[in-house]
């Protein structure tokens, strides 16, 4: 088993794709819990809360404790609570992000002009009016925090526009770009995950579908990495990036071979 | 009257702001027509057709012939008809642009993947799904034409996000930016306007509220320029840009002084 005690597991493209559980994912995760491994699900999703995520996984037959979930909505709340707890934020994003920020006591600004931070995440029901309000927040001097800056997210309909679209819509015209990006592969996200696991990086394996976020997270912060091909990456791109995975599996079920020492 | 025979007049922020006619605009325009001056309304609006624009002006009590209207939807249709008439286009924008392109015989692609061009304009009812489809067009290799790249447009609610927002939403995540930008201050727009007027540039005056688009259009292409302060620009910024206006007026009614030789 080569000494991995902790597992950082991505969600979109690794555990599920849209609302569909990926074959073998649930059994593999259950086995980890059964064998007493420490697990944290580390997702660049910033538009849902941990409660929503837990419910989604439960709906797919996978019960995980909320403490095992580290979303970028969660990590953004942690960041603001630690660095700027009295600030008022304007959100370009969905209710899930607002709910998650509220669990950290973060206050929403009444108007864009009153905000200290604009927090940007994926917004699948975005309107022009909301883009315009976020643009006004930037023009009024709000600093910009993006939950992540992924270009694409794997969905049931194929690879779809991710947070980079929301960022581009308001930052390109404003001529000002995010001051802080929370999501993988950031130091902030790595430290939050390792703190959750209570383990040093060398005993941890990151499992995910994205070279840019998951494999980079592992390699920048001293962890091992397994790339799964159920999301954004394919065989052709597996070793083409700046950061190389230690393992490449067709799906997360490939972890079983590792657990069995094959 | 210092020899101006032709007038290139901007619309948003110069003639109207949102649905409100700017004080004195209608009388000044009527006077130009009465005195036999040649007039073309040159707007970076790409989300409406000439028919819609004519109806909007008529609704405000200002009757102008459709031939006097040069929108970026119009100029985009001219461009595609001249340069790539058999191409199929995907539109990120409103019905008005599609209608205007149709008057030039431009064909819409059935799917984003089938498009030769992605045409981007302001889209005030944009949805995530539409952004995603435009993103797919770029990823499939479509060239990108933007009706304009203005950051802000003056509206009744204040300065609002313009086409640069739509461009940023799909081009930033795709990592590819417009191949062609049609609107002011482009050469294409200047030539189209001068062709409509049938006059050499030195006999023409551009009147508009934007230093970046109107005043730049005039100064880059040998015309004179009057900045009006009813839109984006204020007194403080009037002479601060790269291109300096010849005249600065509180509104287009300032033209009356010029017509009277004051």
Boltz contact constraints between the chains, C-beta under 6 A:
constraints:
  - contact:
      token1: [A, 124]
      token2: [B, 128]
      max_distance: 6.0
  - contact:
      token1: [A, 126]
      token2: [B, 128]
      max_distance: 6.0
  - contact:
      token1: [A, 128]
      token2: [B, 124]
      max_distance: 6.0
  - contact:
      token1: [A, 128]
      token2: [B, 126]
      max_distance: 6.0
  - contact:
      token1: [A, 131]
      token2: [B, 161]
      max_distance: 6.0
  - contact:
      token1: [A, 131]
      token2: [B, 165]
      max_distance: 6.0
  - contact:
      token1: [A, 132]
      token2: [B, 160]
      max_distance: 6.0
  - contact:
      token1: [A, 132]
      token2: [B, 161]
      max_distance: 6.0
  - contact:
      token1: [A, 135]
      token2: [B, 161]
      max_distance: 6.0
  - contact:
      token1: [A, 151]
      token2: [B, 173]
      max_distance: 6.0
  - contact:
      token1: [A, 160]
      token2: [B, 132]
      max_distance: 6.0
  - contact:
      token1: [A, 161]
      token2: [B, 131]
      max_distance: 6.0
  - contact:
      token1: [A, 161]
      token2: [B, 132]
      max_distance: 6.0
  - contact:
      token1: [A, 161]
      token2: [B, 135]
      max_distance: 6.0
  - contact:
      token1: [A, 161]
      token2: [B, 173]
      max_distance: 6.0
  - contact:
      token1: [A, 164]
      token2: [B, 172]
      max_distance: 6.0
  - contact:
      token1: [A, 164]
      token2: [B, 173]
      max_distance: 6.0
  - contact:
      token1: [A, 165]
      token2: [B, 131]
      max_distance: 6.0
  - contact:
      token1: [A, 165]
      token2: [B, 169]
      max_distance: 6.0
  - contact:
      token1: [A, 165]
      token2: [B, 173]
      max_distance: 6.0
  - contact:
      token1: [A, 168]
      token2: [B, 168]
      max_distance: 6.0
  - contact:
      token1: [A, 168]
      token2: [B, 169]
      max_distance: 6.0
  - contact:
      token1: [A, 168]
      token2: [B, 172]
      max_distance: 6.0
  - contact:
      token1: [A, 169]
      token2: [B, 165]
      max_distance: 6.0
  - contact:
      token1: [A, 169]
      token2: [B, 168]
      max_distance: 6.0
  - contact:
      token1: [A, 169]
      token2: [B, 169]
      max_distance: 6.0
  - contact:
      token1: [A, 172]
      token2: [B, 164]
      max_distance: 6.0
  - contact:
      token1: [A, 172]
      token2: [B, 168]
      max_distance: 6.0
  - contact:
      token1: [A, 172]
      token2: [B, 172]
      max_distance: 6.0
  - contact:
      token1: [A, 173]
      token2: [B, 151]
      max_distance: 6.0
  - contact:
      token1: [A, 173]
      token2: [B, 161]
      max_distance: 6.0
  - contact:
      token1: [A, 173]
      token2: [B, 164]
      max_distance: 6.0
  - contact:
      token1: [A, 173]
      token2: [B, 165]
      max_distance: 6.0
